[in-house]
Amino acid sequence: MSTTSAATRYDVERVRRDFPILDRQVNGKPLVYLDNAASTQKPTAVIEAVRDYYATHNANIHRGVHRLSQEATAAFEAARATMARFVGAEQSEEIIFTRGTTESINLVAFSYGRANVKAGDEIVVTEMEHHSNIIPWQLLCEQVGAVLKPAPIDDTGDLILDELESLLTERTKIVAVGHVSNALGTINPIARIAEMAHAVGAVLVVDGAQATPHATVDVRALGADFYACSGHKMYGPTGIGVLYGRRELLDAMPPYQGGGEMIRTVSFEGSTWAEVPHKFEAGTPNIAGAIGLAAAADYLESLGREAIAAHELDLMAYGTAHLEAIPGVHMIGTAREKTAVLSFVFESAHPHDIGTILDNEGVAVRTGHHCAQPVMKHFGVPATARASLGVYNTHEEIDALVAAMGKVRELFA
Ligand code: 7TS
C-alpha cells in the first residue's frame, strides 16, 4: 500500500529537530509526548513567527495609518489568506479568527442558530462529539425551544449512518458532527453526511479540531457549511482558531459579539455592521496567534499533509498491534476509518493511575473522559488512557509506551 512507502520517505528525525521541546527530559527520561490530541508541541517556525511579530511589527491592526500598524494588518490578513487556502475556502472573507474550536462552534450556535432555529426545530449531533460540539447546541435548544438529537455509534466507535439519516427530517435545521473523534479517532464520512443534511435543508457544522492536524481538509469537497478548528492542536499557538463559514451564510448572520472593529457606523439611534469577516471579530484579536497559526499551516504543508497522514496511520497500526498484545489491555475505538488515537483501558487499573505510572517513565498521555462523556457511557467506562499521535512521534516512542505499560502490569495485573 502507498501508506508504507510514503511513511518510509517521511524523515521523522528531521521533523523532530524542528521541535525544541523534544530535547527535554521528564523524570530523568527522554520526553515521549503522546498527548497531541489535547495540544501539540510547536515547531521553531511557529515560535519564530510569533517572536518576529512581537520583535519587529507589533501594533494594533485595521486602525493605524502608521507603518507598524500597516505591517501588522498586512501580516494578519495574510494569515487569513493562508488559512483560507489551508482549509480549501473559496475566499479569505470566509475565514473568521476565533479563540479556537469552542468559540467557533459557539459563534455558529448563537449567531446562525438564534437567527434560524425556532421552537420545535431539531439539531442533530452524534454520540461521539466533544462537549464543545454538544453544550452550545444544548444551550441554544433551551433558549429557543428546539430539540437536540444524538445519532448513535456502534461498539467499534463508528457512526451508524442509517440511524443518523433516519433522524433527519424537515424539522432538522443543523447537523453538527466531528470530523475526527478525539476520544476514539473515528473519521466520519463528512461528504456523505453533508449530502444527507442538505437533502433535508439543514446546514452542516463540522468540528475539525482533530482533523486539521492529521489530514488534508477541503471544506468545499466535504460540503461543510461551517468548519471549526483550533491552532494549538495543529502545532500553532493557543488562544487562536478558525471558523470557516460559507459566504452567503455569514453575510446573512447577525453579529456574535459587539464592540470595536465589527461596526460600520455607531449611533444611539442604531448601528450598522462591518462586512464579513470583520462583523464577527469584535475587539483586538490575537494578532500574534493568527500569524503563528498561519506559520503552523505552512509548516504542515511543507511536511506534506498526505505524508503526515501516512506516517501517523503507520504508527497507529504499530501501536494498536503492540498494545493489543499486552494481556489485559482493551482498546476503545476500533472504527474502520480512524487516525492517530489509541484509547485503552487496562483491567482494574484506573486510567489516572496508568497516566501517573507512564509519566514516571517520561511518557505523556491523557487520561479521563476526554470531554466526551457520552462516549465513555457508550463503552461503559468512566475514563480511558489515550495516547494520541503527532508528526514527530516514532516507533521507538510507541515501544517506550508499551514498555511503560509493563510497569502498569507489574502493579495491577
Ligand atoms: N472538538 C474536539 C473534537 C476536540 O478534541 C476538542 C479539544 C475541542 C473541540 C475543543 O477545542 P478547543 O481548542 O476549543 O479547546 N479536545 C481535547 C482533548 O481531546 N484533550 O484535551 C482537549
Boltz pocket constraint, residues with backbone or C-beta under 6 A from the ligand:
constraints:
  - pocket:
      binder: B
      contacts: [[A, 37], [A, 38], [A, 39], [A, 99], [A, 100], [A, 101], [A, 102], [A, 103], [A, 130], [A, 132], [A, 133], [A, 178], [A, 180], [A, 181], [A, 182], [A, 183], [A, 207], [A, 209], [A, 210], [A, 230], [A, 366], [A, 370], [A, 371]]
      max_distance: 6.0
